[in-house]
Amino acid sequence: MFDKTENRICHLTSVHDRYDNRIFFKQCSALKKEGYEVHLIVADGKGDEQNKGIFIWDVGKEEGRRKRIFKTTKKVYRKALEVQARSYHFHDPELIPFGLKLLRKGKKVIYDAHEDYRLQIRIKPYLNSFIRQIISRVFGLYEDYAIKRFSGILVPQRSMVPPFAKINENTELVANTVDIEDNFDPEKKDYTNSICFHPGTLTKERGLINMVKSFEHLNNGEKLILAGAMESVSLHDKAKALPGWEKVEYIGKKPYPEIREYHKTASVGLILFEAVGQYDFAYTVKLFEYMYYGTPVIMPDFGDWPEFNERYRCGINVDTSDDKEIARQIQRLNQSPDLKKELGTNGHKAILEELNWNHDAEKLVRFYAKTLQAGS
């Protein structure tokens, strides 16, 4: 089907959408711009296409987690062999066995660990506590075995680098930083309004319940805009039953251009993760988006969050389990537009100078050059 090409690289995912921000718009686009022939294999059922010079191959969508793990992954692997790339870069832990197979065929293989999966397994609601611990432990041992053998490892969190680099020294941090695209000026932002904003999937672990509860204690025109899919109907019903819900405007899942407009308007951003799983990691897309749009952030007081805020001074750390404390800090910010502006400006400056995709794209390109050159 293909002739062999030295600069052909192929990204693989059995889970993510073809237009996933980290995979397609950031990594694939940056590598295409650098001169690589870029292929992306997906399983979303939307067909093959070519977009922005990137070849997208669809192996079809299977319904259900079991079929995805056992059938879709094999289809992705077979298509990967057809592409005949020089290197393969995969984005899902269920593809680890096939990454090892590609490695045995003499290919360069890059594992992009989007999350600390062994931590995430420990909070899966569909498994009981004992089973979660066993699966997490077994997966951790298998992941370590594979990490040691892969050509390179990419991680999105600074605190993930040491444990991965201890096993594979070719580990690089490529964070989910923002792509500066609209020259936003925080000087034009209205810091006198009382609009709080939270985009992204809404779950209990991501703080939905305490977020809504905190608004029970606010009575000066405060408003909370929630954008994103609810994890479940029952969670949505539970949130709607809380008194604070009357101050919520739930707009559901929206395309990013619309989300961008809410970022420009809101004067307080909320990240109220519970202290479970990997939520002690501070490098989240949501945080960087708040910072770029000059929005001060109310964020956790555990894990990496205090150190991050001490470094960039872009928000306020709170006990995310204390809805009254959350409310007090929202009120504190709303009573001081100058403080909002100071924190928001600090965050915006950090994005322009350091925490932006241009910076991370350069790291990605250097990582590829180093990885492809090694042993060749």
Buried (B, 14 or more C-beta within 10 A) or exposed (E): EEEEEEBBBBBBBBBBEBBBBBBBBBBBBBBBEBEBBBBBBBBBEBEEEEEEEBBBBBBEBBEEEEEBBEBBBBBBBEBBBEBBBBBBBBBBBBBBEBBBBBBEEEBBBBBBBBBBBBBBBBBEEEBEEEEBEEBBEEBBEBBBEBBEBBBBBBBBBBBBBEBBBEBBEBBBBBBBBBBEEEEBEBEEBEBEBBBBBBBBEBBBBBBBBBBBBBBBBBEEEBBBBBBBEBBEEEBBEBBEEBEBBEBBEBBEBBEEEEBBEBBBBBBBBBBBBBBEBBBBBBBBBBBBBBBBBBBBBBBBBBBBBBEBBEEBBBBBBBBBBBBEBBBBBBBEBBEBBEBBBBBBBBBBBBBBEEBBBEBBBEBBBEBBEEBBEEEE
